Amino acid sequence: MENRKHARLVLDDGSEFPGFSFGAERPVRGEVVFNTAMTGYVESLTDPSYAGQIMTLTYPLIGNYGVPPKTAESGLLRFMESDRIYAQALVVGQYSGDYSHWNAVESLGQWLQCEGIPAIEGVDTRRLTKILRERGVMMGQILIDGCDEHPTAVDYAEVNYVAQVSCKEVVKYNEGAAKRVVLVDYGVKNNIIRCLIDRGLEVVRVPWDYDFNGMDFDGLFLSNGPGNPEACVAAVDNLRRFLASPVARPCMGICMGHQLLSVAAGAKVYKLKYGHRSHNQPVRQVGTSRCFITSQNHGYCVDDATLPNGWLPFMQNLNDMSNEGVRHAEKPWFSVQFHPEACGGPTDTEFLFDDFVKLLNSKQQ
């Protein structure tokens, strides 16, 4: 205890939270958000959707099952959702440096230090979460005692984080399959690609602003991603051309992909007060009594009232009644705000990938 450096999280409203550093010892600034999931810190930290954010975990004990190895299969890390940690920093109540799990090779603290990610423990995460719920998410910074550096000033909403996390060149998976899907990478999680490959599809992964409209493909898939969708002007322009094509090829979107598809169709988005980041968000399919428990990670939302003619709400959040999906009334296009690929979280809605494959195989396209 005596050898650990004191650290503190300071919110832009002046609130301070003292603790101890257990990650990289450098200051950092980001949007402070909270995640209420009980497990899945490895998957969350490597989710590109957390780029630019300081992640607070509300579950009291973190780190007890360590960190798995970077084992690769089909060009993807098997136990992680990308090739590195994307969250700016981690905030927890109690950190366990002692870990026990059949697949663990190092502690959470060792992994964070190796990747240069600051982390602070001993924080009153209950108080912090209450402030974020009451006042909304806000910018903050982690400061380490004895470190004279100052974090770079940044406004989360003004940064195009999608451009930072997207792939830089075209990547192909499962080449030669009967159906080819273009996956636009806005910050894709590995398990989305796995779910597509497992269903026998060839996946052509392209950068966020890549003009895919002239390519030969059977369907379009729009991935998750971080930040403000309004910063992705080039992505929206490409989607508008896709929607205007005389050939209506199937399209499915997740999270950021859902928001960008909706904006391209003519809808508006707005920022939620504190977002949805957990593994237990209840969602209902509109017009039915079908309910699902979903994994979510987003701070922006599509405004149902702005959906243009021909587009319908598809899913609805049962906590705050916000939009969780859209679909076209006639054409094979739909998207969801939550994560049907889970990882971590429940797999209640993985059937949506099967629905997408059915559209690809339909003779009516």
N, C-alpha and C positions, 0 to 999 in steps of 0.2 A: 504494500500500500504506500509506503514512504517513497518508493522509487518512481511512482507514477507522476506524470506531470498534470498539474491542475489545468483545466480547460473550461470554457464557458460558451454557451450558445446565447447570442444576443439578437433578439428580434428587432425589426425596424420600428416597432412601437415602444422600444425601450425596455421591454421585459428581458430579464437575464436568468439563465439557468446554469448553475455551476455543476461541474462534474470532473471526470478524469479522462485523459486521452488514452485510447487503446489502439488507435490506428496510426496513420502517417501524421507526423507532427508538423503540420503546416496549416495556416489559416485558409479558410475557404468561405465563399459567399454563394447563396442560392435561395430558391424558393423553398420555404419550410413547409412540408406536408406530413400527414400521418397515415400510416397503414395499420389496420386493425387485425390483420391475419395472424394466426398463432404460429404458423410455420412458413417456410418458403423464402427465408432471407437470401439464400443463394440465388434463386430464380429472380427475386425482385431486384437485387443489386445488379444483376446482369441484364435486366430488362432495359433496352435503350429508351423506353418511355420515361424513365426517371432521370434522363439527362438534364442537368441544370437544377436539380432539386436536392435538398437536404432531407433525407428520409428518416422520419421518426417512427419507430416500431412501438406500438402500445402494449404488446404482450410483455409481461414483466421480465422474463428470463430469456436471453438471446445468446446463442453460440454453443449450446450444450451438445449439438450433434455435428459440430465442426464444418468442414468444407470438403467436397469430393474432389477427385482428380480431374484434370482436363483431358478426359478420354474422348477421342473423336470417332464418329461414325458417319459415313456418307458426307464427309466434309463439314460436319457440324459437331460442336461439343455436346456430348450426350447428356451431361448433368447440369448444364448451364444454358442460359437463354441467349447468349452472345459470346464473343471472344474475350470480353473484359467487363469490369465493373463500370457502369455508366452513371450511377448516382454520384452527386457531388460529395456527399458525406453521410454518415450514419449516426443516429442518436438513439440510445437505448436506456432503459432503467437499470437493469443489472446484466452485466456481461459475464459469461462463463468461459474462462480460458481453458478449463478442463472439458474435454469433449469425449463422447463415446458414440460411435456409429460404425457399422461394418464397412462403409464406403468412405470414411473420412481419412484424409491424409495430412491435414493441418488445421490449426485453429482459425476461427474467424478473424481474430486480431492479426495473426501472421499473414493471412491472405490480404487484408486491407492494407497492411504496411507494405507488402510486396507490390501492390498495385498503386500505392501512393494516395490512398483514400483516407481522409481524416475520419475519426470516430470518437464519440464521447459517451461515457457511461456515468451512472449515478445521477442522471437527470430525473427530475420529477415529471415523468411523461404524462401523468394524469393531468397535472396543472397545465402543461404545455398544450395538450390536446384540447382541453376546455377553452383555452384562449383562442386556438385556431378555429374551433367550432363557433365561438361567439363572435369573433372579429374577422374571421376569414383567413385563408392562407396568406402569408406575407413573406417578404424577403427577410433573410437573417444571415448571420455569419458565425462561424466557429473560430474562436481565438484560443491560442495555446500560450500558456504562461512561458515567458522566456523567449518567445519568438517575436521579433520586431517587425516581421513582414506584415503587410496589410493586404487583404484579399481584393481582387480586382472588382471595381464597381460594375454592376450589371443589372439590367431590368429584364426579368424573365420573359415578360410578354413581348419584348421587342426583339428577341433573338430567334433566328430560324434554326432551332435545334435539329429539325429534320435533316437539314443540309449537312449538319455535323456528324450525324450518326448513320446516315444512309451509306450503302456500298458505293464505291467509286467506279465500278465497271460491271459489265454484265457477267453473271455467274449462272451456270446451268447445273441442274440436278436431275438424276434419273433420265438421262437422255435416251431417246428412242421409244418412249412410251406412246401409247395410242393417242392420248390427248395432251396437248401442250397448253400450259397456263403461264401467262405473264404475271409475275408477282412484283408489284411496285413496292420497293423497299423504303418506307418512311421511318424505319427503325424496327424492322421485323424481329420477332422472337423466333428462336430456333424451332420451337414446337409447332409453329404454324407451318413451317417448311416440312417438318416431319409428318404432320397430319396430311399434307398434300401428297408427299411421296408414298406414304403408307396406303394411299388410295389409288396408286398406280398412275400418277400423273407426272409428266415431265414439267419441271418448274424452271422458268427462265426469270431469274431475279435481276431487276434493272434498277438503276439509281432513281431517286425521288423525282427528278425533273426530266427524266428520259422520255422522249417522244416515242412511245410504243405503238402508235396508231398504224404505222406502215409495216409492222411486223406480222408474221404468220403465226396466229395462235387461235385456240379454241375458246378460251375464257380469260377473264381478267380478275386478278386478286389484289386487293388493296390492304396493306398491312397496318399494324399499329404504329405509333410513333409519338415523340415528345413535343411539348410546346403548344404554341398558338397556331391553329390551322390557318388563320388569316395571313400568316407569314409565307405560306406555300403557294404563291401566285402561279408559278410555272406548273405545279402539279394540278391545280384546278383547271388551268387552260387545257392541258392534255386530256383531262377527264371530260371536259365539255365537248371536245372533238370526238371522243369515244361515244358519248351519249347521242351525238348528232349523226353518227354513222347510219347509213341505210340498213346495215346488217347489225341486228341487235344481238351481240354475243353476250353470254352470261357473265355476270360480275358479282363478286362478293367482297364486302369490306369489313374490317374489324377496327374499332377504336378510332384512331386518326383517319384510317381509310374510310370509315363510316362518316366522319365529319366532312372530309374532303369531297366524298361522293355527294353528300347532301348539299354542300355549298355549290358544287358544280351544277347540280340540278336547279339551284335557285333559292335554297333555304338559307337561314341565318343561324349563326352559333353564338352562344354567350358563355361567360365563365361562371361556373358554380362557386358558391361561397367557400366551400372547403373540399369539394370533389368527392369521388368515390374511389377508395383504395382499400380493398379487402377481398376476402374469399367467400363472403356470405351475403352478397347483395341479391335480394329477391326480385325477380323479373317475371312479368306476365306477358304472354303473347296476346296482343290486342285482338279483341273479338272472340276470344276463347277463355276457357278456365284453366289453361295449361300454365303452370308456374314452374320456375326453375331457380336454383341457387347458382349464382355466377361469380366468377372472379373478375375484378375490375381494377382499373388504374387509369383515371382520367380526371381532368380538371375543367374541361370544356364540354358543352352539351348542345345538341341541335334543338332549335326552337320549333316545336310541332306546328305552331300557328303560322309559320312561314313556309311550310312545305307547299310547293307549287302543284297545280293540277296534274293528276296522274300519279302522284306520289302519296303514299299512305304511311302512317305510323305502324310499325311492325311489332315492337316490344316496348314495354313501359316499366319503369322502376317503381316498385310498390312501397318504397320508403318515402320518396318525395314526388312521385308521379312524373318524373322527368323522362324524356325520350331515351329509349334504349335500342332503337333500330328503325329502319325505314325499308320500304319495298315499293317497287313500281307496280301499278295496278295491272299492267298488261305485259310488260317486257321482263326478261329474266335477270333483274337487278335487285339485290337486297344487301343490307349491311346491318351490323349490330355494334353497339357501343361497348359491350362486355367482351370477355375473352373466352370463346368456346374451346380454344385449345388448352385453356387452363395453364398448368405448369408454372407456379403452383395453383392449387385450388381445385374445385369440383369439376367433373367432366359431364355434367348434366346436359350441356348443349353442344357436345361434339358432333351430334347428328347433323348440325348445320353444314358441316363439311360434306356429309353424304348428300344433303339436299343440293349443294353446289354441283357435285359430281352428276347427279341426276339431270340437272339442267344442261350440263355439258353433253350428256348422252341422249338428250331429248331430240327427237326428229323434228320438233316444231320450232327449233331455233331459226 
